Amino acid sequence: MSIFDDMADTWDDKPDRVERTRTVAQRLRAALDFTDIESALEYGCGTGQLSFALADVLPHCLLMDSSVEMLKVAERGIAERALPWDTERRSFAAHSPDHPVAITDLIFSLQVLHHVDDLDTAFTNMATALRAKGQLAIIDLPVGSAGFHRGSKHNHADNPHLDGLDPHDLEQRLAAAGFRDITWHDDIALVRDGDDGPVPYTLFLVTARV
């Protein structure tokens, strides 16, 4: 089992994660155009809380994650809310010929990509999965966020992006994968519960289209 499988059942118990979801959902509502969205996909959905916070503007959402246990929690949330949504265990970073083509109008992810080794493959597969003029929204840690995972099970040295993502590098990778209208929005200031007290941190929000 992965570390995310281990934490799935208690993931939503932390108030700081609940507040993060609320704040990020508000920012996505302001940054994205939900007018013509028929379907969306949350990449690395975890327990699905961010998608659930946007349920009123998402007629259909595919919750995608690589963690079996996280998806089980997400599936319970879908059932409890009687939503016509689906889940899928998959990673866009995997080299696979059977990734969906042009299936969705919006892909979004929250603090997922700094765990992904192969960003180029992930972005290429995301672009392929988006319909024409489809939107992408990435919320993640900026470079220099090494302290965010201090003392965490995530703190493994072989992860090349664990300290955050560099905006210039990210923009180049997105453009190479076929994204355009790449827009950087104001940072999101948050606080998480640390072992020694509150830990302030920021997330960036970048949006793009295919």
C-alpha positions in Angstrom: 0.0 0.0 0.0 1.1 3.6 -0.7 1.4 6.2 2.0 -1.8 7.7 0.5 -3.6 4.4 0.9 -2.6 4.4 4.6 -4.0 7.9 5.2 -7.2 7.6 3.2 -9.7 7.0 5.9 -8.5 9.9 8.1 -7.4 12.3 5.3 -10.4 14.6 5.7 -10.2 14.7 9.5 -7.7 17.6 9.5 -9.3 21.1 9.7 -6.5 22.6 7.6 -7.3 20.4 4.7 -11.0 21.3 4.9 -10.0 25.0 4.8 -7.6 24.4 1.9 -10.4 22.8 -0.1 -12.8 25.7 0.6 -10.3 28.3 -0.3 -9.1 26.6 -3.5 -12.6 25.9 -4.7 -13.4 29.7 -4.3 -10.3 30.5 -6.4 -11.2 28.1 -9.1 -14.7 29.5 -9.4 -13.1 32.9 -10.0 -10.4 31.8 -12.4 -12.3 29.3 -14.6 -15.2 29.6 -17.0 -17.7 26.9 -16.1 -20.4 28.1 -18.6 -20.0 25.3 -21.1 -18.4 22.6 -19.0 -20.3 19.3 -19.4 -17.6 17.1 -17.8 -14.5 17.5 -15.7 -11.7 15.4 -14.4 -9.8 15.8 -11.2 -6.3 14.3 -11.5 -5.0 13.0 -8.2 -8.4 13.5 -6.6 -7.7 11.9 -3.2 -11.0 11.6 -1.4 -12.7 13.9 -3.9 -13.4 16.8 -1.6 -12.3 19.5 -4.0 -14.6 18.1 -6.7 -17.4 17.8 -4.3 -17.0 21.5 -3.4 -17.5 22.3 -7.1 -20.4 19.8 -7.6 -23.0 22.5 -8.4 -21.0 23.6 -11.5 -19.8 20.1 -12.6 -22.6 18.1 -14.3 -20.2 15.1 -14.5 -16.7 14.6 -13.0 -14.3 11.7 -13.3 -12.2 11.3 -10.1 -8.8 9.9 -11.1 -6.2 8.7 -8.6 -3.5 6.1 -8.3 -4.5 5.2 -4.7 -7.1 2.4 -4.3 -8.0 3.4 -0.8 -8.4 7.1 -1.6 -10.8 6.2 -4.5 -12.8 4.0 -2.1 -13.4 7.1 0.1 -14.2 9.2 -3.0 -16.7 6.5 -4.2 -18.5 6.7 -0.8 -18.7 10.4 -1.2 -20.2 10.1 -4.6 -22.8 7.6 -3.4 -23.7 9.8 -0.3 -24.3 12.8 -2.6 -26.1 10.7 -5.3 -23.8 12.2 -8.0 -23.7 10.8 -11.5 -19.9 10.7 -11.4 -17.2 8.0 -12.0 -13.8 7.1 -10.6 -10.8 5.6 -12.3 -7.5 4.3 -11.0 -4.9 5.7 -13.4 -1.9 8.1 -13.6 -1.5 10.5 -16.5 2.3 10.2 -15.9 2.3 6.6 -17.1 3.3 5.7 -20.6 0.1 4.0 -21.8 -1.5 3.9 -25.3 -5.0 3.6 -23.8 -5.3 7.0 -22.2 -8.6 8.7 -23.0 -8.8 11.0 -26.0 -10.9 14.2 -25.9 -13.2 13.1 -23.1 -13.5 16.2 -20.9 -13.7 20.0 -20.8 -11.7 20.6 -17.7 -8.8 19.0 -15.9 -7.7 20.2 -12.5 -5.3 19.1 -9.8 -4.4 20.2 -6.3 -0.9 19.6 -4.9 -0.5 16.5 -7.1 2.1 17.4 -9.7 5.0 17.9 -7.2 4.7 14.1 -6.6 4.9 13.3 -10.3 8.3 12.4 -11.8 7.5 12.6 -15.5 5.6 15.9 -16.0 6.0 15.9 -19.7 4.2 12.7 -20.2 1.5 13.8 -17.7 0.9 17.1 -19.6 0.8 15.4 -23.0 -1.8 12.9 -21.8 -3.8 15.7 -20.2 -3.8 17.7 -23.5 -5.0 14.6 -25.3 -7.8 14.0 -22.8 -9.1 17.6 -23.2 -11.7 18.5 -25.9 -11.0 21.5 -28.1 -10.7 24.7 -26.0 -10.7 22.6 -22.9 -9.3 24.1 -19.7 -6.5 23.0 -17.3 -6.0 24.3 -13.8 -3.0 23.4 -11.7 -2.7 24.3 -8.0 0.6 23.4 -6.4 3.6 24.2 -4.4 6.1 26.8 -5.8 9.8 26.0 -5.9 11.4 26.6 -2.5 8.7 24.8 -0.5 11.1 22.3 1.0 9.8 22.9 4.5 6.2 21.9 3.6 7.0 18.1 3.8 9.5 18.3 6.7 9.0 15.4 9.0 6.5 13.9 6.6 6.3 10.4 5.1 6.4 12.2 1.7 10.0 13.4 2.3 11.8 11.0 0.1 14.9 12.2 -1.6 14.3 10.6 -5.0 11.3 12.9 -5.8 12.7 15.6 -8.2 9.8 18.0 -7.6 9.1 17.6 -3.9 10.5 21.0 -3.1 8.0 22.6 -5.4 7.6 23.5 -9.1 9.5 26.3 -11.0 7.0 28.5 -12.9 9.3 29.1 -15.9 10.0 25.3 -16.2 6.3 24.5 -15.8 5.3 27.0 -18.5 7.8 25.6 -21.0 6.5 22.1 -20.3 2.9 23.1 -20.7 3.6 24.9 -24.0 5.5 22.0 -25.4 2.6 19.7 -24.6 0.3 22.0 -26.6 -1.3 24.2 -24.0 -1.9 27.9 -24.7 -3.3 30.9 -22.9 -1.1 30.0 -19.9 -2.1 32.4 -17.1 -0.6 32.8 -13.7 -3.0 33.9 -10.9 -2.3 35.4 -7.5 -0.8 33.0 -5.0 -3.0 31.3 -2.5 -1.9 31.8 1.1 -2.7 29.0 3.5 -1.7 27.5 6.8 -1.3 23.8 7.7 -1.0 22.1 11.0 2.6 21.2 11.8 4.1 19.1 14.6 5.3 22.3 16.2 2.4 24.5 15.4 0.9 26.3 12.4 3.0 26.3 9.2 2.2 29.1 6.6 2.6 28.2 3.0 1.6 29.3 -0.5 0.2 27.6 -3.5 0.3 28.9 -7.1 -2.6 28.7 -9.5 -2.0 28.4 -13.2 -4.6 27.9 -15.9 -4.3 27.1 -19.6 -6.3 25.9 -22.6 -5.6 23.5 -25.5 
